[in-house]
Amino acid sequence: MSTKWSQECCDLVNALHAVYCECSGLPIANTLQRVFCWESWLSHGWTEADLRLVVTTLRRKCEKGERWACSSLLFSRLIRDTDRFEELLSEFRAMARTKRTESGKASVLRATGRPTEPPDPGPKSAEQVMRESEALKKLLETRDNL
């Protein structure tokens, strides 16, 4: 029984390591020390999809020159440090949930010279706030008179 579990665990660790190497672009050996790191990583219940999300997002951000240095993809900083992985996973999941403009809609808007995102209305002036307040008072008075 334990031999079967160990073989399954070994196969899973090897598969995860291959995914890490593929997504990060850092082909490194899967040493015994790294196997222990993978077992610790697996104990958190994370999946291959979680690994792909974090590594590919980090790599994309590195290539764009955003915020992270490419050293953030290092095994020791990403897989061994499970707290850091958990924080990045949480952040990238939140980013994935943010509303995005559909690509078809965005391409049509760009083709017609319009912005893909609606413009920010900015802060209202005191005059606008007063006008809206007066309009609301009139509306409420009209409602009360009905």
C-alpha positions in Angstrom: 0.0 0.0 0.0 2.7 2.5 1.0 4.8 1.5 -2.1 1.8 2.4 -4.4 1.3 5.7 -2.6 5.0 6.5 -2.8 5.1 5.7 -6.5 2.0 7.9 -7.2 3.5 10.7 -5.1 6.8 10.4 -7.0 5.0 10.5 -10.3 3.0 13.6 -9.2 6.2 15.3 -8.0 8.0 14.6 -11.3 5.0 15.8 -13.3 4.8 19.1 -11.2 8.5 19.6 -11.6 8.3 19.2 -15.3 5.4 21.7 -15.4 7.5 24.2 -13.3 10.5 23.8 -15.6 8.4 24.2 -18.7 6.4 27.3 -17.5 9.4 29.0 -15.9 11.9 28.3 -18.6 14.3 27.2 -16.0 15.3 23.6 -16.6 16.7 22.3 -13.3 17.2 18.9 -11.8 14.7 17.4 -9.5 17.0 16.7 -6.6 16.0 14.9 -3.4 15.9 18.3 -1.6 13.5 19.6 -4.2 11.3 16.5 -3.9 10.9 17.3 -0.2 10.0 20.9 -1.2 7.4 19.5 -3.6 5.9 17.3 -0.9 5.6 20.3 1.4 4.0 22.2 -1.5 1.5 19.4 -2.1 0.5 19.3 1.5 -1.2 22.7 1.0 -3.6 21.1 -1.5 -2.5 23.2 -4.5 -2.9 21.8 -8.0 -1.0 21.8 -11.3 -3.4 24.6 -12.4 -2.4 26.7 -9.4 1.3 26.1 -10.3 0.7 27.1 -13.9 -1.3 30.2 -13.0 1.5 31.5 -10.7 4.5 30.6 -12.8 3.0 31.8 -16.1 1.7 35.0 -14.6 5.1 35.7 -13.0 6.9 35.0 -16.2 4.6 37.2 -18.2 5.1 40.0 -15.7 8.9 39.5 -15.8 8.9 39.7 -19.6 6.9 42.9 -19.5 9.2 44.4 -16.9 6.4 44.8 -14.4 7.1 44.8 -10.7 8.9 41.5 -10.3 12.5 40.6 -11.1 13.0 37.4 -13.0 14.7 35.9 -9.9 11.2 35.6 -8.4 10.8 32.5 -10.7 13.6 30.7 -8.9 12.6 27.4 -7.3 13.9 28.4 -3.9 11.8 31.6 -3.9 8.6 30.2 -5.4 8.2 26.5 -4.5 10.3 26.2 -1.3 8.8 29.3 0.2 5.2 28.1 0.4 4.0 31.3 2.2 5.2 33.4 -0.8 3.5 31.0 -3.2 0.2 31.2 -1.3 0.3 35.0 -1.4 1.1 35.1 -5.1 -1.6 32.5 -5.8 -4.2 34.6 -3.9 -3.2 37.8 -5.7 -3.2 36.2 -9.2 -6.5 34.5 -8.6 -8.0 37.9 -7.6 -6.5 39.4 -10.8 -8.1 36.6 -12.9 -11.5 37.5 -11.4 -11.3 41.2 -12.4 -13.6 42.3 -15.1 -12.1 42.4 -18.6 -13.4 43.8 -21.8 -14.2 41.0 -24.3 -11.5 40.7 -26.9 -14.0 40.9 -29.8 -15.6 44.1 -28.3 -12.1 45.6 -27.6 -10.9 44.9 -31.1 -14.0 46.5 -32.6 -13.6 49.6 -30.3 -9.9 49.9 -31.3 -10.7 49.5 -35.0 -13.2 52.4 -34.8 -10.8 54.6 -32.8 -12.7 54.4 -29.6 -11.2 53.6 -26.1 -11.6 50.0 -25.0 -12.4 51.1 -21.4 -15.0 53.7 -20.5 -13.4 57.0 -19.5 -13.1 57.8 -15.8 -15.8 60.5 -15.0 -13.5 62.1 -12.5 -14.6 64.0 -9.4 -17.7 66.2 -9.5 -17.6 69.9 -9.0 -19.5 71.5 -6.1 -21.8 73.0 -8.6 -22.7 69.6 -10.1 -23.3 68.2 -6.6 -25.6 71.1 -5.7 -27.6 70.8 -9.0 -28.1 67.0 -8.4 -29.1 67.7 -4.9 -31.7 70.3 -6.0 -33.0 67.9 -8.7 -33.4 65.2 -6.1 -35.3 67.6 -3.8 -37.7 68.5 -6.7 -38.2 64.8 -7.5 -39.0 64.0 -3.9 -41.5 66.9 -3.7 -43.2 65.8 -6.9 -43.5 62.3 -5.5 -44.9 63.5 -2.2 -47.5 65.6 -4.1 -48.8 62.6 -6.0 
